[in-house]
Amino acid sequence: MTSDSANQHRDNAQGKTARCAVLTISDTRIAETDSGGQTIIELLRTAGHTVTDYTLVKDEPTQIQSQLTSWLTPPDSSLTPQASPLDLIITTGGTGIASRDTTVEVVQRLLDKELQGFGELFRMLSYQDVGPAAMLSRAVAGLANQTLIFTLPGSPNAIKLAMEKLIIPELPHMVWERGR
């Protein structure tokens, strides 16, 4: 059951769309084999959002941070501090516990505000599909320079779950809410 204020906020956010970027983090994928990144792009576009950029980087902290920072920094930021031109960045890959999985640490350093509920809900929903292996996902989300950032695992099933059950349904509300 949703509260009246949550329903009012969703009504206020109705029709809001997001300018988005997608970052795949992988040591093995290339654009032609990146089904996870392509799934994110397709789902965002189907929901009416605009994907302005898509990039792949190796699971190297400096590459991840460099790409995210370039998206979070407006081109003319030297003149006047301002928010990023993006509303949303979604990363896929590097959220597990392997030694090469560094996405979460990089993203957490960039966040101004963390949305703890995303990781909690994602793991709860994942548990229904994969059982206790859900605890191996360190998916996080939050705001960096007024841009929403979500880190998703590389698994296509996990991506679809996060996008269809959590991100897409709430994205207009989040875009509206962070701008208040």
Secondary structure, DSSP 8 states (H G I E B T S, - for coil): ---HHHHHHHHHHTT---EEEEEEE-SS--GGG-HHHHHHHHHHHHTT-EEEEEEEE-S-HHHHHHHHHHHHS-TTTTTS----S-SEEEEES--SSSTT--HHHHHHHH-SEE-HHHHHHHHHHHHHHHGGGGGG----EEEETTEEEEEE-S-HHHHHHIIIIIIHHHHHHHHHHHT-
